[in-house]
């Protein structure tokens, strides 16, 4: 049996989304170690800010002669605005890093919106792709950064309307175990087979906090969808048989996320 036939057999028993269209069907391709620390995302966020700063100064260099001809005062104002934006970006990044390290909310607020570094998610993803960084590895790092900032900014979160979103590809035993756990804590669970369904569930249920279990790609997309609207703790699934089939998850991470959002230590303290 040739390679194409083997791949065909491996593909026929699963329904893949567009995000996994590039997968060639081999388990080793998707079962690679995609775990990554927070430094990966933060490092590329720093590179992004440096590139933005260099672009801003280049722009200033090109227009400065013309601005000076119009008005020296106007040129100086424009220069200080660019300098101020650059300084703000570096301070913003520093506050995000300190928030993660100290587990304390130091994020800048803008019109009651906490400015977290996850705003740079799309830009960092595009930049890392140019450097040949695996999409799932960067996604894993993004989720870790996002979770840390949620922990830092949502301490003592109580009386939330919590929702758990599960992927359709979870192993049945794990799925049932999580549903049973959620039942003990009186938390509704929903299985979402795609982003559109997940968004519909969120709109209908109107939760104030979400625990999402999915692959890194879906988690990144979902977190970015609700940034500064609903706090989300993302838990990446594990894919021993490749994407979208018999995935699993660390059970203890699910319960830890539940207890964080509910501010409790055991199911017994949750009212009926």
N, C-alpha and C positions, 0 to 999 in steps of 0.2 A: 504494500500500500504506500503510495507516494505521500509527500508532505501535504499537498493540497487536499487529498482525500482525508487525511488525519485531521486537519484543521476543520474541514467540513463536518466531520462527525462530532467534533468537540463543540462546534457552534450550534448544531441543530437543536439542542435541548435547552437553550436559553434565549431570552429575548433581550438583546442589547440595545442600549440607548445610543443616541448620536454621539454622546461624549466618549463612548468606547469604540467608535467606528474604526479607529486605527489599530485596534488589537488584532493580532494575527492568529489568535486561538490557542497559543501555547501558555500553559499555566506559569511556567518560569518567567515569562514576560511580565505578567501582572502580579506575581507573588514575590517579586523582588522586595527587598527591604526599603519601604518608602518612609519609614519613620525618620523624622528630622526634628532637631531642637528649634527653639525659638530664635536662636542666633541667625539662622538662615534667612528667615523673612525679615528680621530687623536689619541684617546686613544689606540686603537688597533694597530695603526702604531707605537706608542711608545712601546707597549708591544712587537711588532715584532722586533724592534731595540734592545731592552733589551735582547731578546732571542738570536738574532744573535750575540750580543756582548758576552754573556755568552758562546755560542758555540765556538766563536773565542778564548776566553781565555782558555777554556777547551782544545781546540786543541793545543794551545801553551803550556799548562801545560804538555800535554802528549808527545810532541815532543822535549821540551826544553832539557832534558838530552842528547838525541841523537845529537842535534845540537851543544851542548857544547863540546861534544866529537870530532865533526868534526872541529868546529871553534867557539871560543867565539865571535869573531867579527860577524860571520854569524848569530849567535843566537841573538845578540843584534839588528842587522839590521832587522831580522824577527820580533822581539818583537816590535820595533818601527813602523814597517809597520802595524801590527795588531792594535796597539794603535792608530795610525793615522787614520785608517779606522773607528774605533769605534768613535773617536772624530768627524770625518767628518759626520757620520750618525746622531749623536745627534745635531750637528750644522745645518745640512741640515734640520732636522725636525724643529728646532727652527726658522730658516729663513722662512720656509713654514708657520708656525703658525703666525709669525710676519707679513708676507705678507697679510694673511687673516685679522688679527686684524687691521692693519694700512691701508689696501686697497692700498698697495704700493708694487711694484715688487722688492722683495729682493732675488729672486730665484738664485741659483748658475747656471752658464752657463758652459756647457761642450761641446766643439766643436759646439758652437752656439745653443746648445740644452738646453732649460731651464729645470732643474732637479726638477720636481714637485713631491710632495708626492704621487700623483696618480699612480706613478710607482709601489707602494706597494699594489695596488688594489687587485691583485690576491692572494698575500700572506695574506693580511688582511682578505679577504673573507674566505680563508681556515681556518685560525686561529679562526675567529669568529664562524665558524660553529662548531668547537670543543667545544666552550663555550656555544653552544646552542642559539646563537643570530640569530634571524630571518633574512634570506637572503635579503628580501626586505627592512627591516629596515636598515641593514648595507648598502645596495645599495643606499637607500635614502640619508644616511649620506655621502656616497662617492660622489654622484652627487652634493650635496651642497658644499662640499669641492672643487671639481673640478670647479664648477661655480664661487666660490669665487676667486680661483686662476686665472681663465680666466679674471675676472673683474680686478684683481690686475695687471696682466701682459699685458693686451691688452687695456689699457686705451687709449682714443683718436684714436681708430681704425676707419679708414675712407676708403672709396673707396673699400670696400670688395665685393667679389662676394659671396653673401649670398644665402644659400639654406635652405629651411624648409622641414624636413622629418616628415610625419604624419603617425600614425598607422592606419591600416585598420579598427580597432574596435571603432574609435571615433564616438560618436553620430552624426548623419547626420547634425543636426543644428549647432553643434560646428565646424564640419569639414568645412561646407560652410562659416561660419563666419570667420574662420581663413584664408581660401582661399581668401575671399573678402578683409580682412585686408592686406594680403600679396600682393594682386593686387594693392592696393593703394600705397604700398611702392615699387612696381615693383620687387617683389621677387618671384622666381619660387618655387612652392610647389610640392611635390611628396608624394604619399601614398606608403609606403613600408610595405609589409605583412610579412617580415622576414629579418634576418640579411644579407642573401645572396643578396636579392634584394636591400637592402639599400647600401651595398658595391658596387653593380653594378651601381646604380644611382650616387653615389659619384664619381666613376671612370669616368663615362661618362660626368658628369657636371663639374667636377674638381673645386669645390668651394674653396674659401679661408676661409670661416667660415660657421658653420652649427648650426641651431637650431633644436634640436631633441625632439620630443614628443613621449614618449613610457612608458612602465612599467620600473621599476628600473632595472630589469634583462637585458633588451635590451639596456637600456642606459649605464649601466656599461660596457657591452660587446662592444658597439659602441664607447664609449669614449676611451676605451683601444685600440681599433683597430687603432685609428688615433692620439694617443698621440704624441705630438710634430710635427705633420704634419698639422693638421687642428684644430683650436680652436672650441670647441663645448660647447654650453650652453644646458644642458639637462633639460627638464621640465617633471617630472613624471606625468603620468595620474592618474586619480582617477577611481576606479573600483566598483561602487555601486552594480553591478550585477555580480561581479566576473571578472576574467580575460577574455580578448579577446571578450567582448561584451558590447556595449553601454557605453564605457568609456567616461570620460569627462576630462577637463583640465581648469585651471584658465586662462581665456582669457587675463587678464591684465598682467600675467607673459610672455605671448607670445609677446605682444606688447612692453613690457619693454625690452625683449631680442633683438627685432628688432632694437629698438632705440639705444640700447647700441652699437650694432655692426655697425650701420650706423652713429652713432655719431650725431643724429638729435633728434628733439623734436616733429616733426609732419610730415605727409606725404607730405605737400606742399613743403618742402625743397628738396625733392628727384627729381632729373632730370628724364625726360622721356628717 
